Amino acid sequence: MRKRTGGRLKNVRKRRKDELGRLPTETQVGEPRFRTVDVRGNGTKMRALATDVASVNKGGETVSAEIEDVVENDANPNYVRRNIITKGAVIETSEGQARVTSRPGQTGQVNAVLVE
């Protein structure tokens, strides 16, 4: 950045460790694999690296369903080919097509609602 006069502004400081982000988890369809990640403060997150089970909300009741395939993913068209589940992705389950409402890379579980 520059001052009004055209002189250069030096950075006051560099990035701090707690300001750095992490790479996206990119949860895949397959044999369940999880990773625990320490977060700021005294907390942890359970990341789903791969999963094949989803909790599908089906008209008031929740059932556990097998994930078969990723049908649509607005986050990235390549995610459909690579079978990557993110929030908002449409997945093919044993109960039918469902839209993911949870964030598997943050919570470690896939919650979904059936798509009519």
Secondary structure, DSSP 8 states (H G I E B T S, - for coil): -B-TTS-B---S----GGG-------EEESS-EEEEEEETTTEEEEEEEEE-EEEEEETTEEEEEEEEEEEE-TT-HHHHHTTEE-TT-EEEETTEEEEE-S-HHHHS--EEEE--
